[in-house]
Amino acid sequence: MKSQHVVIIGAGIVGTASAIWLRRAGFEVTLLDKGTPGMGASYGNGCILANSSVVPVTGPGLLKKSPFYLADPRFPLFMRWSYLPKLLPWLIKYMSNANEGDTRRISQGLTTIVSDSLEQHKALTAHTSAAKWVQESNYSFAYTDRAAYDAEAFTWQLRREAGFVPELIEGAAVQEEEPILGPNTRLLAVLKGHGYILSPGLYVQDLVTLLKELGGKFLQAEVKDFALDNGKVTAVDTSNGRFHCDKAIVSSGIWSKPLMQKLGLTVPLEAERGYHIVFKQPSQKPRNPMMLVAGKFVATAMDQGLRCAGVVEFGGITEKRSKAPLKLLRRKVREVFPNLTFASEQEWLGYRPAPSDSLPLIGEISGSGIFAAFGHHHIGLTGGPKTGRLVADLISGNHSNYDIRPFEPMRFGSGK
C-alpha cells in the first residue's frame, strides 16, 4: 500500500517536529518554507524550555492596568498607535479573557502543551546529532523582594496547580546562587526540571537535516493556495509549483492567517512584536535561565552569548524596529546586571503569533485534510515538539489521552 504524502507549511520548530514525527510513522513528508528553516519566531525566542509557562498574559485585572502600562515608558508594553484601529477587534477579544475564569481555562490548555517540554524535546532528538542543543537546567524568577513575589500570588497558584512548586532563595543567598544579579534582586523563585536550547536557529536547522536523513524532503517555496476536491485537499500550490498531497499541515506562525482565509476561516490572530538583544562575549552569564520579573524579560546563556529577550509591542508585521523597546530592554539589563560588560551586541525583531485566547490552533479544519498547528504566542519553542506529536497522531489515527478540545481550530467560527 502506498504511503500517504503530507505537506507541512512552515519550517519552524512546530512544523519541523511535525514532519519528523510523521516521517517516523511512515508517511512521505515534504516540508516547505519561504525562508531559511528556524529563522522566524523559532529563532528569536528566549531559548527556554519553560515547562511552567502555564499562565497567559491576560490575567485578572489586566483590563484596568493596561492603560497605565501603555502610558508608562518604563513598562515593557508598547503600541504603534497608527495600527490601533486595525488591532482593535482583536484587542477587544483578547482583553475579554482577562478574568479569573478564562485565565484558569486557558492555563489548563497551556499545561497540556508545555508541562513536559523537556521530555518532549529529548524524545524528538534522542540518539541524533540534534540532541546536543537540548540542555537541562533550573528556571528562576528574579524579584526585587518578597512583596513583589507575593504580588504574583495568583500566578504562582496556577503554576502550583500544574505541579510547579518553587524553592525560594532570599537575601544575600540570591547573589550566591546567581552572581550576575545586582543587589536590587533579593528573591529568586527557582523551579527545577526545566531546560533551554543553546541555539534555537541552529537547533531547528539540525532537525531539518535529521528529517532529510530520515527520508523526508525540505524545499524552499512560498505557499500560495490549496487545491481541494469535494472539500478535501489534493495539492498545495507554491511559488515553485504544485505539490500533490493527501494531507497538509499549516504551521507557519503569523503567516498562517492568510492561508486560513483561503479556506474560509477567519482567525483572530495578531503579531505580537518581540525583541531580543544578544550580548556577545559577556563578562558574566547566569548559571540558569531566568525571568527578570521587574523588566519582563528572560536572560539565557546561549552559544552566541547572553540573550535577553522580551518586550511586547503591537504594530503589525512591518520590519522596522522601534527604538523605545530596545532602549528600555537595555536599561532593564543594566539595572539587574550592573557589572555586565560585553564586546558587542546584536538586535532582533520577530513576530509572536498571538490568538485572541492565547491558545494554539491544533486540529483538522472542517474535514479538509488540512491541519492547523500554529498560534503558540509565547510558547512556540517550549510546545513545538508536543504539538508536532499531537498533530502527527491525529493524521496517523493514533488516539492520545490528551484533551485537545481547547485547541480546536474551528472554535472561532468560519466565514470570510
Backbone torsions as a table, in degrees:
resi	resn	phi	psi	omega
1	MET	NA	131.6	-179.2
2	LYS	-68.3	133.4	-179.8
3	SER	-73.3	151.3	179.7
4	GLN	-74.6	149.7	-180.0
5	HIS	-107.1	127.4	178.6
6	VAL	-117.6	129.4	174.4
7	VAL	-101.2	126.4	179.1
8	ILE	-110.1	128.1	-176.5
9	ILE	-104.2	109.9	179.6
10	GLY	114.9	112.4	-176.4
11	ALA	-104.2	46.6	166.5
12	GLY	-87.6	-165.6	-177.5
13	ILE	-64.0	-37.9	-177.7
14	VAL	-68.2	-50.6	-178.4
15	GLY	-64.6	-40.5	-178.8
16	THR	-68.2	-40.4	176.4
17	ALA	-64.0	-41.3	177.4
18	SER	-58.6	-44.5	-178.3
19	ALA	-63.3	-42.5	-178.8
20	ILE	-66.0	-46.1	179.9
21	TRP	-63.6	-38.1	178.0
22	LEU	-68.1	-40.2	179.1
23	ARG	-64.1	-40.3	177.3
24	ARG	-63.9	-26.2	178.3
25	ALA	-86.2	0.8	174.0
26	GLY	99.8	7.3	179.8
27	PHE	-84.0	149.3	167.1
28	GLU	-76.9	132.0	-170.8
29	VAL	-131.2	132.2	171.0
30	THR	-125.1	119.7	179.4
31	LEU	-101.0	128.3	-177.6
32	LEU	-119.1	144.5	171.9
33	ASP	-155.2	142.0	179.8
34	LYS	-74.5	-15.2	-179.5
35	GLY	-127.0	-160.1	178.3
36	THR	-78.1	136.0	179.9
37	PRO	-55.1	139.7	172.9
38	GLY	74.3	11.7	-174.5
39	MET	-105.8	10.6	173.7
40	GLY	-94.4	-134.4	179.6
41	ALA	-61.5	-26.6	178.5
42	SER	-64.6	-22.7	-179.2
43	TYR	-81.7	-41.0	-164.2
44	GLY	-97.7	10.8	-178.0
45	ASN	-71.7	-175.8	179.8
46	GLY	-82.9	6.6	176.0
47	CYS	74.3	-4.9	-169.9
48	ILE	-87.9	136.5	168.8
49	LEU	-90.9	86.6	-167.5
50	ALA	-92.1	78.5	178.9
51	ASN	-51.0	-29.9	-174.4
52	SER	-91.0	9.1	179.6
53	SER	-79.0	66.2	-174.2
54	VAL	-107.2	8.2	-176.3
55	VAL	-117.1	121.3	179.2
56	PRO	-73.3	162.8	176.7
57	VAL	-63.2	-34.0	-173.9
58	THR	-81.3	65.3	177.4
59	GLY	-82.2	171.3	178.1
60	PRO	-57.7	137.0	177.9
61	GLY	92.5	-8.8	-177.2
62	LEU	-62.5	-36.2	-177.7
63	LEU	-59.2	-41.4	-179.8
64	LYS	-74.4	-33.6	-174.2
65	LYS	-82.8	-28.9	-169.5
66	SER	-59.4	-37.7	176.9
67	PRO	-61.0	-37.1	178.4
68	PHE	-70.0	-37.0	176.8
69	TYR	-61.2	-45.8	-178.0
70	LEU	-65.4	-32.2	-178.6
71	ALA	-81.4	-13.7	-176.2
72	ASP	-94.5	110.7	-179.2
73	PRO	-66.0	-12.6	179.6
74	ARG	-90.8	-4.6	-179.4
75	PHE	-100.1	136.5	-172.5
76	PRO	-79.5	51.2	174.6
77	LEU	-132.1	124.0	-174.2
78	PHE	-131.0	154.3	180.0
79	MET	-136.2	131.2	166.8
80	ARG	-86.1	102.9	-166.5
81	TRP	-62.4	-26.5	177.9
82	SER	-66.5	-19.1	-179.4
83	TYR	-89.3	-11.7	-173.5
84	LEU	-55.6	-44.5	-179.9
85	PRO	-57.2	-37.1	178.3
86	LYS	-73.6	-33.3	-177.8
87	LEU	-76.0	-26.0	-166.7
88	LEU	-54.2	-47.4	-179.9
89	PRO	-57.8	-42.0	176.6
90	TRP	-65.9	-42.7	-175.9
91	LEU	-62.3	-38.5	178.2
92	ILE	-62.7	-44.8	177.6
93	LYS	-63.5	-43.0	-178.2
94	TYR	-60.7	-49.2	-177.1
95	MET	-70.8	-19.9	177.9
96	SER	-65.4	-17.1	178.5
97	ASN	-90.3	1.0	-176.6
98	ALA	-82.8	63.6	178.0
99	ASN	-146.5	165.4	-173.1
100	GLU	-64.8	-42.6	-177.2
101	GLY	-61.6	-49.3	-180.0
102	ASP	-69.6	-34.5	177.8
103	THR	-61.5	-43.3	178.2
104	ARG	-65.5	-40.6	178.9
105	ARG	-62.2	-47.0	179.9
106	ILE	-64.7	-40.6	-179.9
107	SER	-59.3	-40.7	178.5
108	GLN	-62.9	-39.5	176.9
109	GLY	-65.5	-45.9	179.3
110	LEU	-60.7	-36.4	-179.9
111	THR	-58.7	-39.4	178.6
112	THR	-58.8	-38.3	-173.4
113	ILE	-83.8	-36.3	-167.7
114	VAL	-110.0	-19.3	-165.6
115	SER	-65.6	-19.0	177.4
116	ASP	-119.9	34.2	-174.2
117	SER	-55.6	-47.9	-178.0
118	LEU	-57.9	-45.2	179.5
119	GLU	-63.8	-37.6	-179.9
120	GLN	-67.3	-40.7	176.4
121	HIS	-65.6	-37.6	178.0
122	LYS	-66.2	-40.5	179.0
123	ALA	-65.6	-38.6	-180.0
124	LEU	-64.3	-36.1	-171.8
125	THR	-106.7	1.6	-174.6
126	ALA	-53.0	130.6	176.2
127	HIS	62.4	29.9	176.3
128	THR	-128.3	166.6	179.4
129	SER	-68.8	-19.8	-179.7
130	ALA	-72.8	-15.9	-177.1
131	ALA	-62.8	-23.4	-177.0
132	LYS	-65.4	-20.3	-178.2
133	TRP	-81.7	-18.4	-174.1
134	VAL	-90.8	118.4	-176.9
135	GLN	-118.6	138.8	174.0
136	GLU	-85.5	147.0	-180.0
137	SER	-164.8	171.1	162.6
138	ASN	-83.2	171.1	175.3
139	TYR	-138.0	118.1	-173.8
140	SER	-108.2	144.5	172.3
141	PHE	-109.2	118.4	-174.3
142	ALA	-98.5	126.3	-178.1
143	TYR	-122.2	155.3	175.9
144	THR	-66.4	-36.4	-178.7
145	ASP	-166.7	-178.8	-179.2
146	ARG	-62.3	-36.4	-179.6
147	ALA	-63.1	-39.8	178.4
148	ALA	-65.4	-38.0	175.9
149	TYR	-65.4	-46.5	-179.0
150	ASP	-62.4	-28.5	179.8
151	ALA	-66.0	-17.2	178.4
152	GLU	-105.7	33.6	-176.2
153	ALA	-58.8	-41.5	-178.9
154	PHE	-64.6	-42.5	177.9
155	THR	-59.4	-44.5	-179.9
156	TRP	-71.8	-27.5	174.1
157	GLN	-63.3	-43.2	178.5
158	LEU	-64.5	-39.7	178.4
159	ARG	-65.0	-42.0	178.4
160	ARG	-61.8	-41.3	179.3
161	GLU	-62.6	-25.9	176.9
162	ALA	-89.1	0.7	175.4
163	GLY	100.7	11.8	-176.8
164	PHE	-111.6	103.2	-176.7
165	VAL	-111.7	122.6	-173.9
166	PRO	-83.8	155.2	165.0
167	GLU	-96.3	127.5	-177.7
168	LEU	-95.9	131.5	176.7
169	ILE	-120.9	129.5	-174.5
170	GLU	-131.8	161.7	174.8
171	GLY	68.5	-144.7	-177.1
172	ALA	-64.1	-21.7	178.7
173	ALA	-64.1	-21.5	177.9
174	VAL	-62.0	-48.3	-179.7
175	GLN	-71.4	-25.8	173.5
176	GLU	-67.9	-37.8	178.1
177	GLU	-72.5	-42.4	-177.7
178	GLU	-135.6	88.5	-176.6
179	PRO	-59.7	-21.3	-179.1
180	ILE	-67.3	-22.5	-175.7
181	LEU	-77.3	140.0	176.3
182	GLY	-80.5	177.2	-174.7
183	PRO	-69.9	-13.1	179.6
184	ASN	-74.7	-12.5	176.6
185	THR	-98.4	114.4	-172.7
186	ARG	-121.3	7.3	174.7
187	LEU	-150.4	135.2	171.9
188	LEU	-119.7	130.8	170.5
189	ALA	-104.6	108.9	-169.7
190	VAL	-104.3	127.7	176.0
191	LEU	-112.0	132.3	179.0
192	LYS	-91.5	170.2	173.1
193	GLY	74.5	28.1	176.4
194	HIS	-107.9	-164.5	179.3
195	GLY	-168.9	-177.5	176.2
196	TYR	-155.7	166.7	180.0
197	ILE	-110.2	127.4	-175.1
198	LEU	-62.6	-32.9	178.3
199	SER	-156.9	95.5	-173.3
200	PRO	-57.4	-40.4	-179.9
201	GLY	-63.4	-48.4	179.0
202	LEU	-66.5	-32.3	177.0
203	TYR	-60.0	-50.8	-179.5
204	VAL	-64.4	-38.2	178.6
205	GLN	-65.0	-36.5	174.5
206	ASP	-65.6	-35.7	177.3
207	LEU	-66.1	-37.1	176.1
208	VAL	-65.2	-40.2	174.9
209	THR	-60.1	-42.3	176.6
210	LEU	-60.0	-44.3	178.3
211	LEU	-56.2	-44.6	-180.0
212	LYS	-66.8	-35.9	176.3
213	GLU	-63.9	-30.4	178.1
214	LEU	-80.1	-5.2	178.9
215	GLY	103.5	2.9	175.7
216	GLY	-82.2	170.8	-178.0
217	LYS	-121.1	145.2	167.7
218	PHE	-124.0	133.2	178.3
219	LEU	-135.6	142.2	177.1
220	GLN	-88.9	116.2	-178.6
221	ALA	-163.5	146.7	177.1
222	GLU	-97.6	124.9	-178.3
223	VAL	-77.2	132.1	-177.8
224	LYS	-106.1	-37.5	-174.5
225	ASP	-168.3	174.6	176.5
226	PHE	-115.1	146.3	170.0
227	ALA	-101.3	127.2	-178.4
228	LEU	-121.5	145.8	174.4
229	ASP	-129.4	114.5	-175.3
230	ASN	53.3	41.4	177.0
231	GLY	80.2	2.6	-179.0
232	LYS	-111.2	137.5	-179.7
233	VAL	-67.5	137.5	175.9
234	THR	-123.1	-19.4	-178.9
235	ALA	-165.0	161.8	174.4
236	VAL	-119.5	125.5	-179.5
237	ASP	-94.6	130.7	-174.3
238	THR	-133.9	175.8	175.7
239	SER	-66.3	-15.6	178.4
240	ASN	-113.0	25.6	175.9
241	GLY	106.4	-174.2	-176.4
242	ARG	-97.5	135.1	176.6
243	PHE	-115.7	111.6	178.4
244	HIS	-72.4	144.9	-177.7
245	CYS	-157.0	162.7	174.7
246	ASP	-95.9	-29.7	178.6
247	LYS	-143.1	161.3	176.3
248	ALA	-143.0	151.7	176.4
249	ILE	-124.7	132.2	175.0
250	VAL	-103.6	112.3	-177.5
251	SER	-139.3	49.2	-173.3
252	SER	-110.2	33.1	173.3
253	GLY	57.6	-135.6	-177.8
254	ILE	-62.7	-25.0	-179.4
255	TRP	-76.6	-1.9	176.6
256	SER	-73.9	-25.6	-174.4
257	LYS	-58.4	-50.5	178.7
258	PRO	-65.5	-27.7	176.3
259	LEU	-68.9	-37.2	176.3
260	MET	-64.8	-37.1	-179.8
261	GLN	-62.9	-30.7	176.5
262	LYS	-67.5	-19.6	177.2
263	LEU	-98.9	6.9	179.7
264	GLY	81.5	15.5	-177.6
265	LEU	-110.8	116.1	177.6
266	THR	-96.4	112.2	-176.6
267	VAL	-103.6	127.3	175.3
268	PRO	-74.3	83.0	-174.5
269	LEU	-126.2	125.8	179.1
270	GLU	-123.2	157.7	175.9
271	ALA	-87.4	115.8	171.8
272	GLU	-92.7	110.2	-174.9
273	ARG	-73.0	121.5	-178.6
274	GLY	-118.5	146.5	-177.0
275	TYR	-121.0	152.1	165.5
276	HIS	-143.8	159.7	171.9
277	ILE	-129.0	130.4	172.4
278	VAL	-101.6	121.1	177.3
279	PHE	-93.0	112.0	-174.8
280	LYS	-80.8	141.9	-179.7
281	GLN	48.7	57.4	-178.6
282	PRO	-71.0	149.1	177.8
283	SER	-72.8	-21.9	179.0
284	GLN	-141.3	153.7	172.7
285	LYS	-137.1	149.4	173.0
286	PRO	-68.5	147.0	178.6
287	ARG	-69.7	-33.0	177.4
288	ASN	-135.1	155.7	174.8
289	PRO	-57.5	147.6	-179.6
290	MET	-145.7	152.0	171.1
291	MET	-101.2	120.7	176.2
292	LEU	-90.5	97.1	-166.5
293	VAL	-62.9	-40.1	-178.6
294	ALA	-62.1	-34.0	-179.9
295	GLY	-98.1	-4.7	-179.5
296	LYS	54.2	42.7	174.9
297	PHE	-137.6	158.5	177.5
298	VAL	-107.2	151.0	178.6
299	ALA	-128.3	126.5	-176.0
300	THR	-137.0	133.5	173.0
301	ALA	-80.2	115.5	-177.4
302	MET	-127.2	179.4	-175.6
303	ASP	-58.6	-37.8	-175.0
304	GLN	-83.6	-9.3	-178.6
305	GLY	143.6	-143.6	176.6
306	LEU	-104.7	113.8	179.5
307	ARG	-95.9	125.3	174.3
308	CYS	-115.3	115.8	-170.7
309	ALA	-128.6	137.2	177.9
310	GLY	168.3	-151.7	-179.2
311	VAL	71.5	135.1	177.7
312	VAL	-117.3	129.8	175.0
313	GLU	-137.2	135.4	174.0
314	PHE	-107.4	129.6	-177.5
315	GLY	177.0	22.5	176.9
316	GLY	80.3	-166.3	-172.1
317	ILE	-108.5	25.0	171.1
318	THR	-62.4	142.6	-175.1
319	GLU	-83.1	-6.3	-179.4
320	LYS	-71.5	126.1	178.9
321	ARG	-80.4	143.7	174.3
322	SER	-88.9	142.8	-178.0
323	LYS	-75.4	-38.3	-172.6
324	ALA	-61.8	-45.2	179.4
325	PRO	-60.0	-41.6	-179.8
326	LEU	-69.9	-36.4	177.1
327	LYS	-62.9	-44.0	179.1
328	LEU	-65.1	-41.6	180.0
329	LEU	-60.8	-42.9	177.7
330	ARG	-61.2	-42.9	-179.1
331	ARG	-64.0	-41.7	179.2
332	LYS	-65.7	-37.5	177.6
333	VAL	-62.4	-43.6	178.9
334	ARG	-63.1	-35.3	-178.1
335	GLU	-66.9	-42.8	-174.7
336	VAL	-90.2	-24.9	178.7
337	PHE	-120.0	68.1	-170.1
338	PRO	-65.2	-21.1	-177.5
339	ASN	-101.8	7.8	-176.9
340	LEU	-74.1	130.1	168.7
341	THR	-126.5	163.3	-175.5
342	PHE	-160.3	162.9	-176.5
343	ALA	-82.7	-38.6	-178.3
344	SER	-163.0	175.8	179.4
345	GLU	-142.2	157.3	-179.7
346	GLN	-133.2	126.7	-179.5
347	GLU	-94.5	155.8	177.1
348	TRP	-149.5	144.4	172.5
349	LEU	-128.3	133.4	176.1
350	GLY	-144.2	-177.3	-170.3
351	TYR	-126.9	109.0	174.6
352	ARG	-77.0	129.1	178.5
353	PRO	-79.7	108.6	-170.5
354	ALA	-110.9	103.0	171.1
355	PRO	-69.5	157.0	-176.1
356	SER	-66.6	-17.9	177.9
357	ASP	-110.8	12.8	173.7
358	SER	63.7	14.0	178.8
359	LEU	-114.8	137.8	178.6
360	PRO	-66.8	163.2	175.3
361	LEU	-100.9	119.6	-178.1
362	ILE	-137.7	117.1	177.7
363	GLY	144.2	175.5	-176.6
364	GLU	-79.9	144.2	-178.5
365	ILE	-98.7	105.0	172.5
366	SER	51.7	40.7	176.6
367	GLY	64.2	21.0	-174.4
368	SER	-83.9	-12.3	-171.8
369	GLY	82.3	2.1	175.2
370	ILE	-103.6	127.5	-174.2
371	PHE	-113.5	135.5	175.0
372	ALA	-85.9	142.1	173.9
373	ALA	-154.9	67.9	-176.3
374	PHE	-154.0	175.7	176.9
375	GLY	88.6	40.0	-172.5
376	HIS	-89.0	1.4	172.6
377	HIS	52.2	-113.6	-176.4
378	HIS	-92.7	2.9	-170.4
379	ILE	-119.7	23.7	-175.4
380	GLY	-61.7	-54.3	179.1
381	LEU	-63.8	-43.1	-179.3
382	THR	-60.9	-47.2	-173.0
383	GLY	-97.8	2.8	-175.6
384	GLY	-59.2	-53.7	-179.0
385	PRO	-62.0	-38.3	179.3
386	LYS	-65.5	-43.1	178.1
387	THR	-61.6	-44.3	178.5
388	GLY	-58.8	-39.4	179.7
389	ARG	-68.0	-41.5	-179.4
390	LEU	-63.5	-45.1	-177.2
391	VAL	-72.2	-33.3	175.1
392	ALA	-64.1	-39.4	177.1
393	ASP	-64.2	-39.7	178.5
394	LEU	-60.8	-44.2	-178.8
395	ILE	-70.5	-35.4	-179.7
396	SER	-75.6	-16.6	-176.2
397	GLY	84.4	12.2	177.0
398	ASN	-80.6	134.2	-178.2
399	HIS	-97.6	118.5	178.6
400	SER	-96.1	168.5	177.9
401	ASN	-89.4	3.7	-177.8
402	TYR	-84.3	141.3	175.4
403	ASP	-86.3	105.6	-178.3
404	ILE	-102.9	10.7	178.9
405	ARG	-59.3	-33.6	178.1
406	PRO	-61.7	-17.2	-175.8
407	PHE	-102.6	8.3	-178.5
408	GLU	-50.1	120.5	-175.3
409	PRO	-70.1	-17.1	180.0
410	MET	-92.4	9.8	-174.2
411	ARG	-67.5	-18.3	179.8
412	PHE	-93.2	1.8	-177.0
413	GLY	85.6	-179.2	-179.1
414	SER	-133.0	173.6	-179.1
415	GLY	122.9	143.8	-178.3
416	LYS	-88.0	NA	NA
